[in-house]
Amino acid sequence: MELQKKILEELNNNKTDKNATYTKKVVGNTKNDIIGVPMAVLQKMSDKYKNNCEQILDLPYSTYEELMLKGLVVAKAEGTIKEKKPLIFKFLDLVDNWAIVDSFCSAFVYKESQRSYFIALCKELAFSDKEFVSRAGIVLLFMKLHDSVAINMAFKLYDRLTYGQYYKDMALAWGMATYSLYDESRSLEYFINSDIPIGIKLKAAQKVRDSKKLSDDYKAKITYVVNHEKVWRAKRAMEQEETTE
């Protein structure tokens, strides 16, 4: 295909060994070859090709960058959520790593008039049993909506999800830390009262501590809460084990 050859040529003309080494280190496992093209180049290419979304999505591919380009093009494509939804699912079914998911989410555009449809999309994605599809729904929601209604809705969603997939669990932890930036009080309440697994809370607390935008007081409160719960859960588990013996 001429378009695929053109895209591959453009990608290879912009690759660097330094970027290939960095991307391989950061991305981790992926079944696709990594060329080593800077993200800035991929962003420019996606702007150029976003009006050819379906054509780009249908092209065969063998590299990380080609798949990244597909995601950026789908994210930026014009159209309503209903029009884009089949393309979104088609793309996400191809994804095998967190970096492409997160870049897709960051680049995603929609109109405010589409808010209810966007929320419905995020929920449908989040409930998928496919790890990276679910991650996309979680990340899209906390990247794009930060008001109190969205935060409350997101926390209710978190409590209804299944857990145990690493990149999905990490997205939940990231979401909890992100919402802390917008509503410390509500987020602290969720840390305290939610039955979400303690492992996710511990990861979220670490992300809170790593933030340069949250207060030391809030960080101390979150650390105390999760450490206290960790000890309590361990004690309860031990007591239950002794009861069954």
C-alpha positions as CSV (number, residue, x, y, z in Angstrom):
1,M,0.0,0.0,0.0
2,E,1.3,3.4,-1.0
3,L,0.1,5.2,2.1
4,Q,1.7,2.6,4.4
5,K,5.0,2.8,2.5
6,K,4.8,6.6,2.8
7,I,4.2,6.5,6.5
8,L,6.9,4.0,7.2
9,E,9.4,6.1,5.2
10,E,8.4,9.2,7.2
11,L,8.8,7.3,10.4
12,N,12.2,5.9,9.5
13,N,13.5,9.3,8.3
14,N,12.8,10.6,11.8
15,K,14.1,7.8,14.0
16,T,17.0,8.1,16.4
17,D,18.9,5.4,18.3
18,K,18.6,7.4,21.5
19,N,14.8,7.6,21.2
20,A,14.6,3.9,20.3
21,T,16.6,3.0,23.5
22,Y,14.5,5.3,25.6
23,T,11.1,4.0,24.3
24,K,12.1,0.4,24.7
25,K,13.1,1.1,28.3
26,V,9.9,3.0,29.2
27,V,7.3,1.0,27.2
28,G,8.4,-2.4,28.3
29,N,6.7,-5.4,26.6
30,T,5.2,-4.9,23.2
31,K,4.8,-7.4,20.3
32,N,5.6,-4.7,17.8
33,D,9.1,-3.4,16.7
34,I,10.1,0.0,18.1
35,I,11.6,2.3,15.4
36,G,12.5,5.2,17.7
37,V,10.5,8.1,16.5
38,P,10.0,11.2,18.9
39,M,6.5,11.8,20.1
40,A,6.6,15.3,18.7
41,V,7.0,13.8,15.2
42,L,4.1,11.4,15.7
43,Q,1.9,14.2,16.9
44,K,2.6,16.3,13.8
45,M,1.9,13.2,11.6
46,S,-1.4,12.6,13.3
47,D,-2.5,16.1,12.7
48,K,-1.7,15.6,9.0
49,Y,-3.6,12.3,8.8
50,K,-6.5,12.8,11.2
51,N,-9.0,13.4,8.3
52,N,-8.0,9.9,6.9
53,C,-8.9,8.2,10.2
54,E,-10.6,5.0,8.9
55,Q,-8.0,4.6,6.2
56,I,-5.1,4.9,8.7
57,L,-6.8,2.5,11.1
58,D,-7.2,-0.2,8.4
59,L,-3.6,-0.1,7.3
60,P,-1.5,-3.2,8.2
61,Y,1.3,-2.4,10.7
62,S,4.2,-4.0,12.4
63,T,5.7,-1.3,14.6
64,Y,4.9,0.5,17.8
65,E,5.0,3.9,16.0
66,E,2.5,2.8,13.4
67,L,0.1,1.7,16.1
68,M,0.7,4.9,18.1
69,L,-0.1,6.9,15.0
70,K,-3.4,5.0,14.6
71,G,-4.3,5.9,18.2
72,L,-3.5,9.6,17.8
73,V,-5.4,9.8,14.6
74,V,-8.5,8.2,16.1
75,A,-8.2,10.4,19.2
76,K,-8.1,13.6,17.1
77,A,-10.6,12.7,14.4
78,E,-13.7,14.8,13.9
79,G,-17.1,13.5,14.7
80,T,-19.5,12.6,17.5
81,I,-18.8,10.0,20.2
82,K,-21.3,7.8,18.5
83,E,-19.5,8.1,15.1
84,K,-16.1,7.6,16.7
85,K,-17.0,4.7,19.0
86,P,-16.6,1.8,16.5
87,L,-13.2,3.2,15.6
88,I,-12.2,3.6,19.2
89,F,-13.0,0.0,20.1
90,K,-11.3,-1.2,16.9
91,F,-8.1,0.6,17.8
92,L,-8.1,-0.4,21.4
93,D,-8.5,-4.0,20.6
94,L,-5.0,-3.8,18.9
95,V,-3.2,-2.2,21.9
96,D,-0.8,-4.2,24.0
97,N,0.9,-1.6,26.2
98,W,0.1,1.3,28.5
99,A,2.0,4.0,26.7
100,I,-0.2,3.9,23.6
101,V,-3.3,3.9,25.7
102,D,-2.2,6.9,27.7
103,S,-1.1,8.8,24.6
104,F,-4.5,8.1,23.0
105,C,-6.3,9.3,26.1
106,S,-4.2,12.5,26.3
107,A,-4.9,13.4,22.6
108,F,-8.6,12.5,22.7
109,V,-10.9,15.4,21.8
110,Y,-14.6,15.8,22.1
111,K,-17.1,18.6,22.4
112,E,-18.7,19.6,25.7
113,S,-22.1,19.0,24.2
114,Q,-21.0,15.3,24.0
115,R,-20.2,15.1,27.7
116,S,-22.9,12.5,28.6
117,Y,-21.9,10.3,25.6
118,F,-18.3,10.7,26.6
119,I,-19.0,9.5,30.1
120,A,-21.0,6.6,28.8
121,L,-18.1,5.7,26.6
122,C,-15.6,5.8,29.5
123,K,-17.8,3.5,31.6
124,E,-18.3,1.0,28.8
125,L,-14.5,0.9,28.2
126,A,-13.7,0.7,31.9
127,F,-16.0,-2.4,32.4
128,S,-14.2,-4.3,29.6
129,D,-12.4,-7.5,30.7
130,K,-9.5,-6.5,28.4
131,E,-6.8,-4.9,30.5
132,F,-5.8,-2.0,28.1
133,V,-9.4,-1.3,27.0
134,S,-10.4,-0.9,30.6
135,R,-7.4,1.2,31.3
136,A,-8.4,3.5,28.5
137,G,-11.8,4.1,30.1
138,I,-10.3,4.9,33.5
139,V,-7.6,7.2,32.2
140,L,-9.8,9.0,29.7
141,L,-12.2,9.9,32.5
142,F,-9.7,11.4,34.9
143,M,-7.7,13.1,32.2
144,K,-10.7,15.0,30.8
145,L,-13.2,15.6,33.7
146,H,-12.3,16.9,37.1
147,D,-15.5,18.6,38.4
148,S,-17.2,17.3,41.6
149,V,-19.9,15.4,39.7
150,A,-17.3,13.6,37.6
151,I,-15.1,12.8,40.7
152,N,-18.1,11.3,42.6
153,M,-19.1,9.3,39.6
154,A,-15.6,8.0,39.0
155,F,-15.2,6.8,42.6
156,K,-18.5,5.0,42.3
157,L,-17.3,3.4,39.1
158,Y,-14.0,2.3,40.8
159,D,-15.9,0.5,43.5
160,R,-17.8,-1.6,40.8
161,L,-14.8,-2.7,38.8
162,T,-12.9,-5.9,39.0
163,Y,-9.3,-5.8,40.1
164,G,-6.1,-7.8,39.6
165,Q,-4.9,-6.6,36.1
166,Y,-1.7,-4.7,36.7
167,Y,-2.1,-1.8,34.2
168,K,-5.8,-1.4,35.1
169,D,-5.0,-1.3,38.8
170,M,-2.3,1.2,38.2
171,A,-4.7,3.4,36.3
172,L,-7.1,3.3,39.3
173,A,-4.3,4.4,41.6
174,W,-3.3,7.2,39.2
175,G,-6.9,8.3,39.0
176,M,-7.2,8.5,42.8
177,A,-4.1,10.6,43.0
178,T,-5.2,12.8,40.1
179,Y,-8.6,13.6,41.7
180,S,-6.7,14.5,44.9
181,L,-5.4,17.5,43.0
182,Y,-9.0,18.8,42.4
183,D,-10.8,17.8,45.6
184,E,-8.6,16.8,48.6
185,S,-11.5,16.4,51.0
186,R,-13.6,14.1,48.7
187,S,-10.5,12.1,47.7
188,L,-9.4,11.6,51.3
189,E,-12.9,10.4,52.1
190,Y,-12.6,7.8,49.3
191,F,-9.2,6.6,50.6
192,I,-10.8,6.1,54.0
193,N,-14.1,4.5,53.1
194,S,-13.6,2.6,49.9
195,D,-13.2,-1.2,49.9
196,I,-10.9,-1.0,46.8
197,P,-7.9,-3.3,47.3
198,I,-5.3,-2.0,49.7
199,G,-2.6,-2.6,47.0
200,I,-4.3,0.0,44.8
201,K,-4.5,2.4,47.7
202,L,-0.9,2.0,48.5
203,K,0.1,2.7,44.9
204,A,-2.2,5.7,44.9
205,A,-0.7,7.0,48.1
206,Q,2.8,6.7,46.6
207,K,1.6,8.8,43.6
208,V,0.2,11.4,46.0
209,R,3.5,11.6,47.8
210,D,5.3,12.0,44.5
211,S,3.2,14.9,43.5
212,K,4.7,18.4,43.8
213,K,1.3,20.0,43.7
214,L,-0.3,18.4,46.8
215,S,0.3,19.7,50.3
216,D,2.6,17.9,52.8
217,D,-0.4,17.8,55.2
218,Y,-2.5,16.0,52.7
219,K,0.3,13.6,51.9
220,A,0.7,12.8,55.6
221,K,-3.0,12.1,56.0
222,I,-3.1,9.8,53.0
223,T,0.0,7.9,54.2
224,Y,-1.4,7.5,57.7
225,V,-4.8,6.3,56.3
226,V,-3.4,3.6,54.0
227,N,-0.8,2.4,56.4
228,H,-3.3,2.0,59.1
229,E,-5.7,0.2,56.8
230,K,-2.9,-2.1,55.6
231,V,-2.1,-3.1,59.2
232,W,-5.9,-3.5,60.0
233,R,-6.5,-5.7,56.9
234,A,-3.5,-7.9,57.7
235,K,-4.7,-8.3,61.3
236,R,-8.2,-9.2,60.2
237,A,-6.9,-11.7,57.7
238,M,-4.8,-13.4,60.4
239,E,-7.8,-13.6,62.7
240,Q,-9.9,-15.2,60.0
241,E,-7.2,-17.7,59.3
242,E,-7.0,-18.7,62.9
243,T,-10.7,-19.1,63.1
244,T,-10.8,-21.5,60.2
245,E,-8.0,-23.7,61.6
